[in-house]
Amino acid sequence: MGIIVQKYGGTSVADATRVRNVAERILYTQSKGHQMVVVVSAPAGKTDELLALAKGVAKNPTSREVDMLLATGEQISISLLAMAINDLGGKAISLTAAQVGIKTDNIHQRAKIKEVASTRILDELAKDQVVIVAGFQGINSQNDITTLGRGGSDTTAVALAAALNADMCEIFTDVDGVYTADPRLVPNARKLKEISYDEMLEMASLGAKVLHLRSVELGKKYNVPIHVRSSFNENLGTIVRGGSLMEQGKIVVGVAHDTKISKLTISRVEDQPGIAAKIFAKLAEAGVNVDMIVQSASKEGLADISFTVNKEDAILAEEVTTAMMKELNAQKVERDDHKAKVSIVGTGMISNPGVAAKMFNGLAAEKINIEMISTSDISISTVISENDVERAVQTLHDVFNLEQ
């Protein structure tokens, strides 16, 4: 048997009982002959608790010190899990990202993994140890601690699986797989047995929170099969892998939604070459990631430019664009925080015409107004009022018969 990398989220290790349950599960898998590498997140709520502490002592704590603080959450989990495994008769060792050798770039709070050393882990596996690694963190070129951003433990796990040439990366979480839509909104949503990397990338980028986007990117790049499973039952989950094994015959495989977006509109901007470049260059310099962009038809040489951003970046985006008003000769900047994005995803769209029309007709029948549209080869996204999200997701799930 080969190496299996498992990742357990914060809810899986939220208290002592759950830590013991995870320890038993790991030892059971090891007993089948597998070598075990386990990545663990901070206990549920711990990261938010630490962030609140930081804000309690400093109005604007530096990113470096925030990373130093947040990294302690995972250290709690890995040490407790190692203790539990050892107490149950197994052999385990906990290691921080620095001890393993997970190297990142120098960007704090949203660092990207550049290199993973495997020597220490392989040495410990050779001693029949379960190797437990702190997720969500790394070290930069100055040996300072960095963190990978929310959901970064998924990325740690897949990166380790790639470096170790593992047979499988199992992501254990509080859901038991990838569904055709959020089951909280769509009671008849169906769990997928498998989904392609490309489809999962689209689902993750468009609002599905099951897997961290960068973890899927790494899985695709290094061909690491990812099995999304529940840590609270033994059921098989959803396997994310190459497209050849995806469900056959499905034009659309899922509906994703994202309520954490804001729409900004710059009114009556001069319709001239280079204006849009100025706007979005300034936003990029400020670190604001822009998603959908629509420019209205020019009237009297003037146009409106609308775009969406993550709600967390909305105030900054408004400040940046408002500061450009005079330079742009624009009339005003408006921000709307009550928007949502609803998308359909499926590789079958590439070769099947009429998908967009079917989507738009379904929304129109429900009197749901579409404000913005964007497309890729395998997805169509719309911006609508956040009040219409639940109806929109259920409608599209029904229109494309995803419950079957």
Summary of the structure (lengths in Angstrom):
residues: 404
radius of gyration: 22.9
end to end distance: 36.0
largest distance: 78.0
contacts: 1417
relative contact order: 0.11
helix: 40%
strand: 28%
